[in-house]
Amino acid sequence: MSILDRHFKLTENGTNVKTEVTAGVTTFLTMSYILFVNPSVLSQTGMDLESVLIATALSAALGTFLIGLLANYPFAQAPGMGLNAFFTFTVVFGLGYTWQQGLAIVFISGILFLILTITGLRAMIIEAIPKNLKYAIAPGIGLFIALIGLNNAGLIQVNQGPIISIIHSTEPLAADTLIEKINNAPSQIIQFGKLSKPPVLLAALSLILLTALMVFKVKGAMIWSVIITTLIGIPLGVTQVPTTYDVSALSLSPTAFQMDFAGLFTPGPGETMLHLCLSVFLVVISFTLVDLLDTLGTLLGTANKGGLLDEDGNLPRMNKALFSDATATTIGAVLGTSSVTTYIESSAGIIEGGRTGLTAVTTGILFLLGILLAPVAGVVPVAATAPILIMVGLLMMDGVRKLDLEDIEKMIPAFLMIILMPFTYSIANGIAFGLLFYVLIEMFRGRGKNIHPVLIVLVVLFVLKYILV
């Protein structure tokens, strides 16, 4: 019996080295798009694009190695799509944190996730959140990501309508100035993009191409879409071809060890320390909840496809898998990327026959080799990565079919959770209002005793946050 067979229990799991390696390559091809998309999303905060790609590859490799070697499962991990959007558009753009402070928040959430995993408190949090709201989180994030993708692609343009501009304006305006502003303001809050612009046209072509590849079930459809779209962009003048390719110049220094804990806990003008700590805590909780539920849902869903669940529908060695995720998130923050989570694309490798950690180790090795792509990361235009966000948003809508659509009491909080994520440009707001309205409805119906204490604490903290802002 070979060393690989003994460690990964290949024979016991009815597989072999060739099958596992093939499955690992398949998994990598289906999720390798993250090497380009994650830097594209995070670099909007000012982070160095090449450095983020290296951090993405290293954190993905680390998490995937850990889950393969410790838990012996064929799952792959990488910075999560919803979590990188939360980092960029809610934490940095929405709440005003710097990306360095955002990395500090990710680090803290990783440590918290480790504590929850080791102590077993994760089970209490999972139990506290109603099933319908668990199912609603993924679709909400999906719509949020799709909106970002459509906007980045230029297929839609998000404007601030004239009435909204006037309402939020703190500047006193003369009558003629006011009329001029109304006349010049966009007539719609959301408008369709102009296909006459080369970047928008390229994005539309990319979305059509990706749709065709997905429909015909082409392996690695997303990464092939990125490559082909980038090449098409050259004659259109959208893709800028580099003149040099210097691997030796690669560096992690622009993002590694850049976490700003001091700035994170320094009150701004007119801000109390209580309000500051509460704000940080709620962002950390949001990160942790999304990561926890996303990872659990993905682990159970992919494991079910591979027949890896026990007779009670549970995943053996679950704690080791969650430990891998939390460790990768913590180290990923140190390197310079957002939270790491298990990828649903792991199911592609499982369908190919992957059953053990050797599949994951193979995927991890390929992520390490992916670092060599860093010098060309800046070549890939936004038009090539934006349709990926749209398609990922579609894939995350799967949870809708699991929702209870008959009970209005369950649908109201789930609906608010789903729509407020894109409409307020914040995953945290969606989670907060979904939980808040669930608690209110239970209290209206005289079922207050059925509300889990953990849920009450979370809702009270969310309410305090909104009152103090």
Long-range contacts (C-beta under 8 A, 24 or more apart in sequence): 4-358, 7-357, 8-72, 8-356, 8-357, 8-358, 9-72, 9-356, 10-356, 10-358, 13-355, 13-356, 14-355, 15-353, 15-354, 15-355, 15-356, 17-358, 19-352, 19-353, 19-354, 20-74, 20-353, 20-354, 20-355, 20-356, 20-358, 20-359, 20-362, 21-358, 21-359, 21-362, 22-352, 22-353, 23-74, 23-349, 23-350, 23-352, 23-353, 23-354, 23-359, 23-362, 24-74, 24-349, 24-354, 24-358, 24-359, 24-360, 24-361, 24-362, 24-363, 24-365, 24-366, 25-362, 25-363, 25-366, 26-219, 26-348, 26-349, 26-351, 26-352, 26-354, 27-74, 27-76, 27-343, 27-345, 27-346, 27-348, 27-349, 27-354, 27-359, 27-360, 27-363, 28-76, 28-362, 28-363, 28-366, 28-367, 29-219, 29-220, 29-223, 29-348, 30-219, 30-220, 30-221, 30-222, 30-223, 30-345, 30-348, 30-349, 31-76, 31-78, 31-222, 31-343, 31-345, 31-346, 32-220, 32-222, 32-223, 32-366, 32-367, 32-370, 33-222, 33-223, 33-225, 33-226, 33-385, 33-388, 34-60, 34-78, 34-79, 34-81, 34-343, 35-367, 35-370, 35-373, 35-377, 36-226, 36-373, 36-377, 36-380, 36-384, 36-385, 37-81, 37-385, 37-388, 37-389, 38-78, 38-79, 38-81, 38-84, 38-337, 38-338, 39-377, 40-380, 40-382, 40-385, 41-84, 41-85, 41-88, 41-148, 41-389, 42-84, 42-87, 42-88, 42-99, 42-337, 42-338, 44-88, 45-87, 45-88, 45-92, 45-93, 45-99, 45-102, 46-99, 47-99, 47-254, 47-255, 47-336, 48-254, 48-255, 49-377, 49-378, 50-250, 50-251, 50-254, 50-374, 50-375, 50-377, 50-378, 51-251, 51-252, 51-253, 51-254, 51-255, 51-256, 51-336, 52-255, 52-336, 52-337, 53-370, 53-371, 53-373, 53-374, 53-377, 54-250, 54-251, 54-252, 54-335, 54-371, 54-374, 55-252, 55-255, 55-256, 55-332, 55-335, 55-336, 55-337, 56-337, 57-367, 57-368, 57-370, 57-371, 57-374, 58-252, 58-332, 58-335, 58-367, 58-368, 58-371, 59-328, 59-329, 59-331, 59-332, 59-335, 59-337, 59-340, 60-328, 60-340, 60-364, 60-367, 61-364, 61-365, 61-367, 61-368, 62-327, 62-328, 62-331, 62-332, 62-364, 63-324, 63-325, 63-327, 63-328, 63-329, 63-332, 63-340, 64-360, 64-361, 64-363, 64-364, 64-367, 65-360, 65-361, 65-364, 66-323, 66-324, 66-327, 66-328, 67-320, 67-321, 67-324, 67-325, 67-342, 67-357, 67-360, 68-356, 68-357, 68-358, 68-359, 68-360, 68-361, 68-364, 69-357, 69-361, 70-320, 70-323, 70-324, 71-317, 71-320, 71-321, 71-324, 71-357, 72-317, 72-356, 72-357, 73-303, 73-308, 73-317, 73-321, 73-356, 73-357, 73-360, 74-306, 74-346, 74-349, 74-350, 74-354, 74-355, 74-356, 74-357, 74-358, 74-359, 74-360, 75-298, 75-299, 75-302, 75-321, 75-342, 75-343, 75-346, 75-360, 76-342, 76-343, 76-345, 76-346, 76-349, 76-360, 76-363, 76-364, 77-324, 77-325, 77-328, 77-340, 77-341, 77-342, 77-343, 78-340, 78-341, 78-343, 78-367, 79-332, 79-337, 79-338, 79-339, 79-340, 79-341, 80-290, 80-291, 80-294, 80-338, 80-339, 80-340, 80-341, 81-141, 81-145, 81-389, 81-392, 82-138, 82-141, 82-142, 82-144, 82-145, 82-290, 82-294, 82-396, 82-427, 83-287, 83-290, 83-291, 83-294, 83-338, 83-339, 83-341, 84-337, 84-338, 84-339, 85-141, 85-144, 85-145, 85-148, 85-389, 85-427, 86-286, 86-287, 86-290, 86-338, 86-427, 86-428, 87-338, 87-339, 88-338, 89-144, 89-148, 89-425, 89-426, 90-425, 90-426, 90-427, 90-428, 91-283, 93-425, 94-425, 94-426, 95-279, 95-283, 97-264, 97-283, 98-260, 98-263, 99-258, 100-258, 100-259, 100-260, 100-263, 101-259, 101-260, 101-263, 101-264, 102-338, 103-255, 103-258, 103-259, 103-260, 103-333, 103-336, 104-259, 104-260, 104-261, 104-264, 104-333, 105-264, 105-280, 105-283, 105-284, 105-287, 106-287, 106-329, 106-332, 106-333, 106-338, 106-339, 107-259, 107-330, 107-333, 107-334, 108-280, 108-284, 109-284, 109-287, 109-288, 109-291, 109-329, 109-339, 110-326, 110-327, 110-329, 110-330, 110-331, 110-332, 110-333, 110-339, 111-330, 112-284, 112-288, 113-288, 113-291, 113-292, 113-322, 113-325, 113-326, 113-329, 113-330, 114-323, 114-326, 114-327, 114-330, 116-288, 116-292, 117-319, 117-322, 117-323, 117-326, 118-319, 118-323, 122-292, 122-322, 124-452, 124-454, 125-289, 125-292, 125-454, 126-292, 126-293, 126-296, 127-452, 128-452, 128-453, 128-454, 128-455, 128-458, 129-289, 129-293, 129-435, 129-455, 130-410, 130-413, 130-438, 132-403, 132-404, 132-410, 132-411, 132-413, 132-414, 133-413, 133-414, 133-417, 133-434, 133-435, 133-438, 134-293, 134-297, 135-399, 135-400, 135-402, 135-403, 135-414, 136-399, 136-403, 136-413, 136-414, 136-415, 136-417, 136-418, 136-434, 137-289, 137-290, 137-293, 137-294, 137-399, 137-417, 137-430, 137-431, 138-294, 138-297, 138-396, 138-397, 138-398, 138-399, 139-396, 139-397, 139-398, 139-399, 139-400, 139-418, 140-417, 140-418, 140-419, 140-420, 140-421, 140-422, 140-427, 140-430, 140-434, 141-290, 141-396, 141-421, 141-427, 142-392, 142-393, 142-394, 142-395, 142-396, 142-397, 143-393, 143-397, 143-418, 143-419, 143-421, 143-422, 144-393, 144-421, 144-422, 144-425, 144-427, 144-430, 145-389, 145-390, 145-392, 145-393, 145-396, 146-389, 146-390, 146-392, 146-393, 146-394, 146-422, 147-393, 147-422, 147-425, 148-389, 149-386, 149-387, 149-388, 149-389, 149-390, 149-392, 149-393, 150-386, 150-390, 152-382, 152-385, 152-386, 152-389, 153-193, 153-200, 153-203, 153-204, 153-206, 153-207, 153-382, 153-383, 153-386, 153-387, 153-390, 154-193, 154-194, 154-197, 154-199, 154-200, 154-203, 154-383, 155-192, 155-193, 155-200, 155-203, 155-204, 155-207, 155-386, 156-190, 156-191, 156-192, 156-193, 157-186, 157-190, 157-191, 157-192, 157-193, 158-189, 158-190, 159-185, 159-186, 159-188, 159-189, 159-190, 159-191, 160-185, 160-186, 160-189, 161-185, 161-186, 161-187, 161-188, 161-189, 162-186, 162-187, 164-189, 198-236, 198-237, 198-238, 199-238, 199-381, 199-382, 199-383, 200-383, 201-236, 202-229, 202-232, 202-233, 202-236, 202-238, 202-381, 202-383, 202-384, 203-382, 203-383, 203-384, 203-386, 203-387, 205-229, 205-232, 206-232, 206-383, 206-384, 206-386, 206-387, 207-387, 207-390, 207-391, 210-387, 210-388, 210-391, 211-391, 214-391, 219-348, 222-388, 222-391, 225-384, 225-387, 225-388, 226-380, 226-384, 226-385, 226-388, 229-381, 229-383, 229-384, 229-387, 230-379, 230-380, 230-381, 230-384, 233-381, 233-383, 233-384, 238-381, 238-383, 239-379, 239-380, 239-381, 239-384, 240-378, 240-379, 240-381, 241-379, 242-375, 242-376, 242-378, 242-379, 244-375, 245-375, 245-376, 246-375, 247-372, 247-374, 247-375, 249-375, 250-371, 250-374, 250-375, 252-335, 252-336, 254-336, 255-335, 255-336, 255-337, 256-334, 256-335, 256-336, 257-334, 258-336, 259-333, 259-334, 274-468, 275-468, 275-469, 278-461, 278-464, 278-465, 278-468, 279-465, 281-461, 282-428, 282-432, 282-461, 282-462, 282-465, 283-428, 285-458, 285-461, 286-427, 286-428, 286-431, 286-432, 287-339, 289-431, 290-339, 290-427, 290-431, 291-325, 291-329, 291-339, 291-341, 294-341, 294-342, 295-321, 295-322, 295-325, 295-341, 295-342, 296-322, 298-341, 298-342, 298-343, 298-344, 298-346, 299-342, 301-344, 301-347, 302-342, 302-344, 302-346, 302-347, 302-350, 305-347, 305-350, 305-351, 306-347, 306-350, 306-354, 306-355, 308-355, 344-395, 409-441, 409-445, 412-437, 412-441, 413-437, 413-438, 413-441, 432-459, 432-462, 432-465, 432-466, 435-459, 435-462, 436-462, 436-463
